[in-house]
Amino acid sequence: MTEHHLTQPTSEVEAQHSIGLRVIAIYKAVKTVCLILVAAFAFHLDREQNFEKLVHWLEHLSLSDSNGLRWRLVELLQQMGPSKFVAIGLVALAYAAIFATEGTGLWLRKHWAEWFTVIATGSLIPVEFYETLHRFSWLKLGALVANVAIVIYLVRIALQPRPPKAK
């Protein structure tokens, strides 16, 4: 039987990287929780009566500042219909599983998690870049910058030589 435990950093550099990995792991955990909430909400909207209640609520919401945004959201929801929310929920759960795997592996300072996160996060950077250019928002730019920084940081850590594991 193998025992899984968190090993102590063996050097000052590894201790500093441990803090960085923990910060990234927490970032991934927050994204995981948000996606689980999106999935739960999407699965809730697949029921016709819940979907209609949301649309009705949005139609009668009195927000003068965001009126255009509200009507675009109502139109988008009506175009999608309640059946598409199951697919949205499943995709959100799939991404949540990936983020949870990344975060857990990084929290435990696993070398495979560094490369897994580099590949998973790096593969989405071109899409995020395109989205930021064509539909700019500060949130998108912040996510893009954060993900580029994470990839660069993790590649630097992953390429560093590791001391042999004690048996």
PyMOL commands that place a pseudoatom at each C-alpha (Angstrom):
pseudoatom trace, name=CA, resn=MET, resi=1, chain=A, elem=C, hetatm=0, pos=[0.000, 0.000, 0.000]
pseudoatom trace, name=CA, resn=THR, resi=2, chain=A, elem=C, hetatm=0, pos=[1.436, 3.372, -0.981]
pseudoatom trace, name=CA, resn=GLU, resi=3, chain=A, elem=C, hetatm=0, pos=[1.047, 6.323, 1.299]
pseudoatom trace, name=CA, resn=HIS, resi=4, chain=A, elem=C, hetatm=0, pos=[0.203, 9.678, -0.309]
pseudoatom trace, name=CA, resn=HIS, resi=5, chain=A, elem=C, hetatm=0, pos=[1.435, 12.648, 1.628]
pseudoatom trace, name=CA, resn=LEU, resi=6, chain=A, elem=C, hetatm=0, pos=[2.681, 16.108, 0.916]
pseudoatom trace, name=CA, resn=THR, resi=7, chain=A, elem=C, hetatm=0, pos=[6.461, 16.225, 0.914]
pseudoatom trace, name=CA, resn=GLN, resi=8, chain=A, elem=C, hetatm=0, pos=[8.319, 19.152, 2.379]
pseudoatom trace, name=CA, resn=PRO, resi=9, chain=A, elem=C, hetatm=0, pos=[10.228, 21.425, -0.009]
pseudoatom trace, name=CA, resn=THR, resi=10, chain=A, elem=C, hetatm=0, pos=[13.903, 20.440, -0.166]
pseudoatom trace, name=CA, resn=SER, resi=11, chain=A, elem=C, hetatm=0, pos=[15.290, 23.909, -0.919]
pseudoatom trace, name=CA, resn=GLU, resi=12, chain=A, elem=C, hetatm=0, pos=[14.499, 27.604, -0.694]
pseudoatom trace, name=CA, resn=VAL, resi=13, chain=A, elem=C, hetatm=0, pos=[13.765, 27.702, -4.440]
pseudoatom trace, name=CA, resn=GLU, resi=14, chain=A, elem=C, hetatm=0, pos=[11.375, 24.768, -4.143]
pseudoatom trace, name=CA, resn=ALA, resi=15, chain=A, elem=C, hetatm=0, pos=[9.676, 26.437, -1.172]
pseudoatom trace, name=CA, resn=GLN, resi=16, chain=A, elem=C, hetatm=0, pos=[9.138, 29.609, -3.243]
pseudoatom trace, name=CA, resn=HIS, resi=17, chain=A, elem=C, hetatm=0, pos=[7.745, 27.546, -6.115]
pseudoatom trace, name=CA, resn=SER, resi=18, chain=A, elem=C, hetatm=0, pos=[5.486, 25.741, -3.676]
pseudoatom trace, name=CA, resn=ILE, resi=19, chain=A, elem=C, hetatm=0, pos=[3.814, 29.064, -2.846]
pseudoatom trace, name=CA, resn=GLY, resi=20, chain=A, elem=C, hetatm=0, pos=[3.382, 29.844, -6.546]
pseudoatom trace, name=CA, resn=LEU, resi=21, chain=A, elem=C, hetatm=0, pos=[1.881, 26.406, -7.184]
pseudoatom trace, name=CA, resn=ARG, resi=22, chain=A, elem=C, hetatm=0, pos=[-0.518, 26.891, -4.268]
pseudoatom trace, name=CA, resn=VAL, resi=23, chain=A, elem=C, hetatm=0, pos=[-1.683, 30.252, -5.653]
pseudoatom trace, name=CA, resn=ILE, resi=24, chain=A, elem=C, hetatm=0, pos=[-2.326, 28.680, -9.068]
pseudoatom trace, name=CA, resn=ALA, resi=25, chain=A, elem=C, hetatm=0, pos=[-4.091, 25.741, -7.393]
pseudoatom trace, name=CA, resn=ILE, resi=26, chain=A, elem=C, hetatm=0, pos=[-6.396, 28.141, -5.543]
pseudoatom trace, name=CA, resn=TYR, resi=27, chain=A, elem=C, hetatm=0, pos=[-7.098, 29.975, -8.827]
pseudoatom trace, name=CA, resn=LYS, resi=28, chain=A, elem=C, hetatm=0, pos=[-8.016, 26.637, -10.414]
pseudoatom trace, name=CA, resn=ALA, resi=29, chain=A, elem=C, hetatm=0, pos=[-10.208, 25.765, -7.403]
pseudoatom trace, name=CA, resn=VAL, resi=30, chain=A, elem=C, hetatm=0, pos=[-12.129, 29.030, -7.744]
pseudoatom trace, name=CA, resn=LYS, resi=31, chain=A, elem=C, hetatm=0, pos=[-12.670, 28.334, -11.446]
pseudoatom trace, name=CA, resn=THR, resi=32, chain=A, elem=C, hetatm=0, pos=[-13.822, 24.799, -10.566]
pseudoatom trace, name=CA, resn=VAL, resi=33, chain=A, elem=C, hetatm=0, pos=[-16.398, 26.050, -8.071]
pseudoatom trace, name=CA, resn=CYS, resi=34, chain=A, elem=C, hetatm=0, pos=[-17.672, 28.670, -10.526]
pseudoatom trace, name=CA, resn=LEU, resi=35, chain=A, elem=C, hetatm=0, pos=[-18.084, 26.057, -13.262]
pseudoatom trace, name=CA, resn=ILE, resi=36, chain=A, elem=C, hetatm=0, pos=[-19.909, 23.692, -10.918]
pseudoatom trace, name=CA, resn=LEU, resi=37, chain=A, elem=C, hetatm=0, pos=[-22.306, 26.542, -10.105]
pseudoatom trace, name=CA, resn=VAL, resi=38, chain=A, elem=C, hetatm=0, pos=[-22.777, 27.232, -13.834]
pseudoatom trace, name=CA, resn=ALA, resi=39, chain=A, elem=C, hetatm=0, pos=[-23.492, 23.536, -14.407]
pseudoatom trace, name=CA, resn=ALA, resi=40, chain=A, elem=C, hetatm=0, pos=[-26.004, 23.405, -11.561]
pseudoatom trace, name=CA, resn=PHE, resi=41, chain=A, elem=C, hetatm=0, pos=[-27.740, 26.508, -12.888]
pseudoatom trace, name=CA, resn=ALA, resi=42, chain=A, elem=C, hetatm=0, pos=[-27.742, 25.103, -16.449]
pseudoatom trace, name=CA, resn=PHE, resi=43, chain=A, elem=C, hetatm=0, pos=[-29.193, 21.777, -15.313]
pseudoatom trace, name=CA, resn=HIS, resi=44, chain=A, elem=C, hetatm=0, pos=[-31.857, 23.702, -13.417]
pseudoatom trace, name=CA, resn=LEU, resi=45, chain=A, elem=C, hetatm=0, pos=[-32.772, 25.661, -16.578]
pseudoatom trace, name=CA, resn=ASP, resi=46, chain=A, elem=C, hetatm=0, pos=[-33.320, 22.549, -18.674]
pseudoatom trace, name=CA, resn=ARG, resi=47, chain=A, elem=C, hetatm=0, pos=[-36.779, 22.271, -17.119]
pseudoatom trace, name=CA, resn=GLU, resi=48, chain=A, elem=C, hetatm=0, pos=[-39.239, 24.258, -19.199]
pseudoatom trace, name=CA, resn=GLN, resi=49, chain=A, elem=C, hetatm=0, pos=[-40.986, 25.919, -16.235]
pseudoatom trace, name=CA, resn=ASN, resi=50, chain=A, elem=C, hetatm=0, pos=[-37.681, 27.113, -14.707]
pseudoatom trace, name=CA, resn=PHE, resi=51, chain=A, elem=C, hetatm=0, pos=[-36.523, 28.416, -18.071]
pseudoatom trace, name=CA, resn=GLU, resi=52, chain=A, elem=C, hetatm=0, pos=[-39.781, 30.288, -18.650]
pseudoatom trace, name=CA, resn=LYS, resi=53, chain=A, elem=C, hetatm=0, pos=[-39.634, 31.767, -15.124]
pseudoatom trace, name=CA, resn=LEU, resi=54, chain=A, elem=C, hetatm=0, pos=[-36.135, 33.125, -15.779]
pseudoatom trace, name=CA, resn=VAL, resi=55, chain=A, elem=C, hetatm=0, pos=[-37.112, 34.616, -19.141]
pseudoatom trace, name=CA, resn=HIS, resi=56, chain=A, elem=C, hetatm=0, pos=[-40.263, 36.130, -17.596]
pseudoatom trace, name=CA, resn=TRP, resi=57, chain=A, elem=C, hetatm=0, pos=[-38.251, 37.537, -14.680]
pseudoatom trace, name=CA, resn=LEU, resi=58, chain=A, elem=C, hetatm=0, pos=[-35.671, 39.074, -17.043]
pseudoatom trace, name=CA, resn=GLU, resi=59, chain=A, elem=C, hetatm=0, pos=[-38.392, 40.570, -19.238]
pseudoatom trace, name=CA, resn=HIS, resi=60, chain=A, elem=C, hetatm=0, pos=[-40.013, 42.295, -16.273]
pseudoatom trace, name=CA, resn=LEU, resi=61, chain=A, elem=C, hetatm=0, pos=[-36.848, 43.341, -14.456]
pseudoatom trace, name=CA, resn=SER, resi=62, chain=A, elem=C, hetatm=0, pos=[-36.586, 47.118, -14.293]
pseudoatom trace, name=CA, resn=LEU, resi=63, chain=A, elem=C, hetatm=0, pos=[-32.954, 48.011, -14.791]
pseudoatom trace, name=CA, resn=SER, resi=64, chain=A, elem=C, hetatm=0, pos=[-32.667, 51.156, -16.848]
pseudoatom trace, name=CA, resn=ASP, resi=65, chain=A, elem=C, hetatm=0, pos=[-28.867, 51.100, -16.990]
pseudoatom trace, name=CA, resn=SER, resi=66, chain=A, elem=C, hetatm=0, pos=[-28.563, 47.635, -18.535]
pseudoatom trace, name=CA, resn=ASN, resi=67, chain=A, elem=C, hetatm=0, pos=[-31.756, 47.478, -20.571]
pseudoatom trace, name=CA, resn=GLY, resi=68, chain=A, elem=C, hetatm=0, pos=[-30.022, 46.605, -23.853]
pseudoatom trace, name=CA, resn=LEU, resi=69, chain=A, elem=C, hetatm=0, pos=[-27.946, 43.876, -22.225]
pseudoatom trace, name=CA, resn=ARG, resi=70, chain=A, elem=C, hetatm=0, pos=[-31.026, 42.418, -20.536]
pseudoatom trace, name=CA, resn=TRP, resi=71, chain=A, elem=C, hetatm=0, pos=[-32.958, 42.177, -23.811]
pseudoatom trace, name=CA, resn=ARG, resi=72, chain=A, elem=C, hetatm=0, pos=[-29.981, 40.606, -25.600]
pseudoatom trace, name=CA, resn=LEU, resi=73, chain=A, elem=C, hetatm=0, pos=[-29.833, 38.017, -22.811]
pseudoatom trace, name=CA, resn=VAL, resi=74, chain=A, elem=C, hetatm=0, pos=[-33.584, 37.323, -23.105]
pseudoatom trace, name=CA, resn=GLU, resi=75, chain=A, elem=C, hetatm=0, pos=[-33.222, 36.951, -26.888]
pseudoatom trace, name=CA, resn=LEU, resi=76, chain=A, elem=C, hetatm=0, pos=[-30.225, 34.628, -26.520]
pseudoatom trace, name=CA, resn=LEU, resi=77, chain=A, elem=C, hetatm=0, pos=[-32.037, 32.465, -23.965]
pseudoatom trace, name=CA, resn=GLN, resi=78, chain=A, elem=C, hetatm=0, pos=[-35.101, 32.197, -26.192]
pseudoatom trace, name=CA, resn=GLN, resi=79, chain=A, elem=C, hetatm=0, pos=[-32.960, 31.227, -29.199]
pseudoatom trace, name=CA, resn=MET, resi=80, chain=A, elem=C, hetatm=0, pos=[-31.205, 28.520, -27.191]
pseudoatom trace, name=CA, resn=GLY, resi=81, chain=A, elem=C, hetatm=0, pos=[-34.253, 27.060, -25.511]
pseudoatom trace, name=CA, resn=PRO, resi=82, chain=A, elem=C, hetatm=0, pos=[-34.127, 24.930, -22.378]
pseudoatom trace, name=CA, resn=SER, resi=83, chain=A, elem=C, hetatm=0, pos=[-32.797, 21.759, -24.045]
pseudoatom trace, name=CA, resn=LYS, resi=84, chain=A, elem=C, hetatm=0, pos=[-29.366, 23.250, -24.803]
pseudoatom trace, name=CA, resn=PHE, resi=85, chain=A, elem=C, hetatm=0, pos=[-28.696, 23.882, -21.130]
pseudoatom trace, name=CA, resn=VAL, resi=86, chain=A, elem=C, hetatm=0, pos=[-27.975, 20.193, -20.509]
pseudoatom trace, name=CA, resn=ALA, resi=87, chain=A, elem=C, hetatm=0, pos=[-25.087, 20.421, -22.978]
pseudoatom trace, name=CA, resn=ILE, resi=88, chain=A, elem=C, hetatm=0, pos=[-23.863, 23.630, -21.330]
pseudoatom trace, name=CA, resn=GLY, resi=89, chain=A, elem=C, hetatm=0, pos=[-23.998, 21.910, -17.931]
pseudoatom trace, name=CA, resn=LEU, resi=90, chain=A, elem=C, hetatm=0, pos=[-22.054, 18.889, -19.186]
pseudoatom trace, name=CA, resn=VAL, resi=91, chain=A, elem=C, hetatm=0, pos=[-19.351, 21.053, -20.775]
pseudoatom trace, name=CA, resn=ALA, resi=92, chain=A, elem=C, hetatm=0, pos=[-19.087, 23.113, -17.574]
pseudoatom trace, name=CA, resn=LEU, resi=93, chain=A, elem=C, hetatm=0, pos=[-18.680, 19.918, -15.523]
pseudoatom trace, name=CA, resn=ALA, resi=94, chain=A, elem=C, hetatm=0, pos=[-16.017, 18.600, -17.914]
pseudoatom trace, name=CA, resn=TYR, resi=95, chain=A, elem=C, hetatm=0, pos=[-14.004, 21.807, -17.569]
pseudoatom trace, name=CA, resn=ALA, resi=96, chain=A, elem=C, hetatm=0, pos=[-14.545, 21.757, -13.798]
pseudoatom trace, name=CA, resn=ALA, resi=97, chain=A, elem=C, hetatm=0, pos=[-13.069, 18.243, -13.696]
pseudoatom trace, name=CA, resn=ILE, resi=98, chain=A, elem=C, hetatm=0, pos=[-10.021, 19.384, -15.658]
pseudoatom trace, name=CA, resn=PHE, resi=99, chain=A, elem=C, hetatm=0, pos=[-9.505, 22.429, -13.404]
pseudoatom trace, name=CA, resn=ALA, resi=100, chain=A, elem=C, hetatm=0, pos=[-9.972, 20.291, -10.286]
pseudoatom trace, name=CA, resn=THR, resi=101, chain=A, elem=C, hetatm=0, pos=[-7.362, 17.807, -11.549]
pseudoatom trace, name=CA, resn=GLU, resi=102, chain=A, elem=C, hetatm=0, pos=[-4.924, 20.628, -12.305]
pseudoatom trace, name=CA, resn=GLY, resi=103, chain=A, elem=C, hetatm=0, pos=[-5.494, 22.323, -8.968]
pseudoatom trace, name=CA, resn=THR, resi=104, chain=A, elem=C, hetatm=0, pos=[-5.204, 19.155, -6.904]
pseudoatom trace, name=CA, resn=GLY, resi=105, chain=A, elem=C, hetatm=0, pos=[-2.034, 18.060, -8.664]
pseudoatom trace, name=CA, resn=LEU, resi=106, chain=A, elem=C, hetatm=0, pos=[-0.451, 21.492, -8.287]
pseudoatom trace, name=CA, resn=TRP, resi=107, chain=A, elem=C, hetatm=0, pos=[-1.463, 21.707, -4.617]
pseudoatom trace, name=CA, resn=LEU, resi=108, chain=A, elem=C, hetatm=0, pos=[0.307, 18.378, -4.058]
pseudoatom trace, name=CA, resn=ARG, resi=109, chain=A, elem=C, hetatm=0, pos=[3.309, 19.664, -6.076]
pseudoatom trace, name=CA, resn=LYS, resi=110, chain=A, elem=C, hetatm=0, pos=[3.138, 16.849, -8.625]
pseudoatom trace, name=CA, resn=HIS, resi=111, chain=A, elem=C, hetatm=0, pos=[5.425, 17.235, -11.632]
pseudoatom trace, name=CA, resn=TRP, resi=112, chain=A, elem=C, hetatm=0, pos=[2.816, 15.751, -13.999]
pseudoatom trace, name=CA, resn=ALA, resi=113, chain=A, elem=C, hetatm=0, pos=[0.342, 18.458, -12.905]
pseudoatom trace, name=CA, resn=GLU, resi=114, chain=A, elem=C, hetatm=0, pos=[2.730, 21.193, -13.996]
pseudoatom trace, name=CA, resn=TRP, resi=115, chain=A, elem=C, hetatm=0, pos=[2.831, 19.816, -17.546]
pseudoatom trace, name=CA, resn=PHE, resi=116, chain=A, elem=C, hetatm=0, pos=[-0.871, 18.938, -17.553]
pseudoatom trace, name=CA, resn=THR, resi=117, chain=A, elem=C, hetatm=0, pos=[-1.715, 22.528, -16.592]
pseudoatom trace, name=CA, resn=VAL, resi=118, chain=A, elem=C, hetatm=0, pos=[0.687, 23.945, -19.182]
pseudoatom trace, name=CA, resn=ILE, resi=119, chain=A, elem=C, hetatm=0, pos=[-0.977, 21.886, -21.928]
pseudoatom trace, name=CA, resn=ALA, resi=120, chain=A, elem=C, hetatm=0, pos=[-4.568, 22.453, -20.793]
pseudoatom trace, name=CA, resn=THR, resi=121, chain=A, elem=C, hetatm=0, pos=[-4.155, 26.168, -20.089]
pseudoatom trace, name=CA, resn=GLY, resi=122, chain=A, elem=C, hetatm=0, pos=[-1.884, 26.827, -23.054]
pseudoatom trace, name=CA, resn=SER, resi=123, chain=A, elem=C, hetatm=0, pos=[-4.275, 25.161, -25.486]
pseudoatom trace, name=CA, resn=LEU, resi=124, chain=A, elem=C, hetatm=0, pos=[-6.966, 27.742, -24.652]
pseudoatom trace, name=CA, resn=ILE, resi=125, chain=A, elem=C, hetatm=0, pos=[-4.752, 30.832, -24.959]
pseudoatom trace, name=CA, resn=PRO, resi=126, chain=A, elem=C, hetatm=0, pos=[-5.305, 31.274, -28.740]
pseudoatom trace, name=CA, resn=VAL, resi=127, chain=A, elem=C, hetatm=0, pos=[-9.084, 31.185, -28.216]
pseudoatom trace, name=CA, resn=GLU, resi=128, chain=A, elem=C, hetatm=0, pos=[-8.846, 33.627, -25.294]
pseudoatom trace, name=CA, resn=PHE, resi=129, chain=A, elem=C, hetatm=0, pos=[-6.624, 35.925, -27.376]
pseudoatom trace, name=CA, resn=TYR, resi=130, chain=A, elem=C, hetatm=0, pos=[-9.125, 35.890, -30.258]
pseudoatom trace, name=CA, resn=GLU, resi=131, chain=A, elem=C, hetatm=0, pos=[-12.040, 36.540, -27.889]
pseudoatom trace, name=CA, resn=THR, resi=132, chain=A, elem=C, hetatm=0, pos=[-10.189, 39.393, -26.193]
pseudoatom trace, name=CA, resn=LEU, resi=133, chain=A, elem=C, hetatm=0, pos=[-9.417, 41.060, -29.527]
pseudoatom trace, name=CA, resn=HIS, resi=134, chain=A, elem=C, hetatm=0, pos=[-12.902, 40.695, -31.017]
pseudoatom trace, name=CA, resn=ARG, resi=135, chain=A, elem=C, hetatm=0, pos=[-15.059, 41.204, -27.919]
pseudoatom trace, name=CA, resn=PHE, resi=136, chain=A, elem=C, hetatm=0, pos=[-12.844, 43.123, -25.538]
pseudoatom trace, name=CA, resn=SER, resi=137, chain=A, elem=C, hetatm=0, pos=[-13.545, 43.217, -21.840]
pseudoatom trace, name=CA, resn=TRP, resi=138, chain=A, elem=C, hetatm=0, pos=[-11.210, 43.815, -18.934]
pseudoatom trace, name=CA, resn=LEU, resi=139, chain=A, elem=C, hetatm=0, pos=[-12.199, 40.447, -17.461]
pseudoatom trace, name=CA, resn=LYS, resi=140, chain=A, elem=C, hetatm=0, pos=[-11.170, 38.636, -20.653]
pseudoatom trace, name=CA, resn=LEU, resi=141, chain=A, elem=C, hetatm=0, pos=[-7.898, 40.530, -20.785]
pseudoatom trace, name=CA, resn=GLY, resi=142, chain=A, elem=C, hetatm=0, pos=[-7.219, 39.722, -17.126]
pseudoatom trace, name=CA, resn=ALA, resi=143, chain=A, elem=C, hetatm=0, pos=[-7.908, 36.015, -17.683]
pseudoatom trace, name=CA, resn=LEU, resi=144, chain=A, elem=C, hetatm=0, pos=[-5.678, 35.990, -20.771]
pseudoatom trace, name=CA, resn=VAL, resi=145, chain=A, elem=C, hetatm=0, pos=[-2.788, 37.690, -18.959]
pseudoatom trace, name=CA, resn=ALA, resi=146, chain=A, elem=C, hetatm=0, pos=[-3.201, 35.390, -15.936]
pseudoatom trace, name=CA, resn=ASN, resi=147, chain=A, elem=C, hetatm=0, pos=[-3.199, 32.255, -18.092]
pseudoatom trace, name=CA, resn=VAL, resi=148, chain=A, elem=C, hetatm=0, pos=[-0.140, 33.358, -20.111]
pseudoatom trace, name=CA, resn=ALA, resi=149, chain=A, elem=C, hetatm=0, pos=[1.696, 34.097, -16.845]
pseudoatom trace, name=CA, resn=ILE, resi=150, chain=A, elem=C, hetatm=0, pos=[0.677, 30.689, -15.439]
pseudoatom trace, name=CA, resn=VAL, resi=151, chain=A, elem=C, hetatm=0, pos=[1.959, 28.850, -18.519]
pseudoatom trace, name=CA, resn=ILE, resi=152, chain=A, elem=C, hetatm=0, pos=[5.291, 30.718, -18.524]
pseudoatom trace, name=CA, resn=TYR, resi=153, chain=A, elem=C, hetatm=0, pos=[5.731, 30.201, -14.771]
pseudoatom trace, name=CA, resn=LEU, resi=154, chain=A, elem=C, hetatm=0, pos=[4.904, 26.482, -14.908]
pseudoatom trace, name=CA, resn=VAL, resi=155, chain=A, elem=C, hetatm=0, pos=[7.166, 25.811, -17.910]
pseudoatom trace, name=CA, resn=ARG, resi=156, chain=A, elem=C, hetatm=0, pos=[10.040, 27.433, -16.012]
pseudoatom trace, name=CA, resn=ILE, resi=157, chain=A, elem=C, hetatm=0, pos=[9.344, 25.284, -12.949]
pseudoatom trace, name=CA, resn=ALA, resi=158, chain=A, elem=C, hetatm=0, pos=[8.766, 22.067, -14.909]
pseudoatom trace, name=CA, resn=LEU, resi=159, chain=A, elem=C, hetatm=0, pos=[12.070, 22.407, -16.764]
pseudoatom trace, name=CA, resn=GLN, resi=160, chain=A, elem=C, hetatm=0, pos=[14.121, 22.743, -13.575]
pseudoatom trace, name=CA, resn=PRO, resi=161, chain=A, elem=C, hetatm=0, pos=[16.090, 19.677, -12.510]
pseudoatom trace, name=CA, resn=ARG, resi=162, chain=A, elem=C, hetatm=0, pos=[14.508, 17.695, -9.687]
pseudoatom trace, name=CA, resn=PRO, resi=163, chain=A, elem=C, hetatm=0, pos=[16.307, 15.879, -6.894]
pseudoatom trace, name=CA, resn=PRO, resi=164, chain=A, elem=C, hetatm=0, pos=[15.910, 12.095, -7.078]
pseudoatom trace, name=CA, resn=LYS, resi=165, chain=A, elem=C, hetatm=0, pos=[13.034, 10.738, -4.993]
pseudoatom trace, name=CA, resn=ALA, resi=166, chain=A, elem=C, hetatm=0, pos=[13.923, 8.885, -1.824]
pseudoatom trace, name=CA, resn=LYS, resi=167, chain=A, elem=C, hetatm=0, pos=[12.492, 5.399, -1.602]
for i in range(1, 167): cmd.bond("trace and resi %d" % i, "trace and resi %d" % (i + 1))
show_as sticks, trace
zoom trace
